[in-house]
Amino acid sequence: MGSESQPTAPSQSLGPEYRPATQKPTATVSKPVPHKNVHILPQTPQLIALLTMIRDKNTERADFIFYSNRIIRLLVEEGLNHLPVVGHEITTPVGRTYAGVKFEGKICGVSIMRAGESMEQGLRDCCRSVRIGKILIQRDEETAKPKLYYDKLPEDIAERWVLLLDPMLATGGSALMAIEVLKSRGVPEDHILFLNLIASPEGAKKFADHFPKVRVVTAFVDQGLDEKNYIVPGLGDFGDRFYTM
C-alpha cells in the first residue's frame, strides 16, 4: 500500500486546558485502532513534542537518543501499569498503617536485537536489577521470511511477566516470531506485554488477530506502511539513528 493512498492523519489541538482553542496549535496525533489489546499512550503535548523531535530528519544523534529515552521511559512506566498487583499493607515511620499494593510475580525484559536493546536502559531505570533476555531475528534472504538466529532467555522465564522490547512495529514479522519463541519456553500469552514507540495499523492488526491476549503498549500508531513496508510518516531506521548516525 503506497503512501499516496493513506487516509488523512488525525489531528487535535494541543496545549494546557486553561488556554482557549484559538491559542493552541493543531498537531498530528495517533491513529485510533479498534483492537482491545492495543493501548496507545495519551496524546499529550509532552509526548507529541518528544515524537516531533525524533521524527525530524535534522535531529542529531545525541538529541535523538535523549528524546527517544524520554519516550521509552513513558512506555515502560505505562507498561508496568498493566501488570497485576496484590494488596500490601505497610507501617509508616510515624506508626500509621497504609493500605498499598505491590506487583504480583516477577518480571523480566526481552529485547529484539538490535534496535530493541535501546529500550533496555529505560526498563532498568524503572525496575532495579531486572533480568533481560535477548532474541535475534533477521530476514532469511532466500525465503524473505523472519528467521530466529539467537536467543538467550532467563531459565525461569515461564514464571515471569515479560516486557518484550522493540521500538518499531511495521509488518510485525519479527515481533510475532519473538512471541512464538516466548510461548515455546512456556510463557503464557497473557503474561507478555509488547512495548514499542511507533506502530503501523497493519502490525497492530496482526497482533490482534494472532495474539489477542498479548497487550501492546505503543506511543503512536502511524498512518500505515508504504510499498517498501516502511512505516509512514515514521522516523527512518530507529537502530541506525540510535546507534550510528
Secondary structure, 3 states (H helix, E strand, C coil): CCHHHCCCCCEEECCCCCCCHHHCCEEECCCCCCCCCEEECCCCHHHHHHHHHHHCCCCCHHHHHHHHHHHHHHHHHHHHHCCCEEEEEEECCCCCEEEEEEECCEEEEEEEECHHHHHHHHHHHHCCCCEEEEEEEEECCCCCCEEEEEEECCCCHHHEEEEEECCEECCCHHHHHHHHHHHHCCCCHHHEEEEEEEECHHHHHHHHHHCCCCEEEEEEECCEECCCCCEECCCCCHHHHHHCC
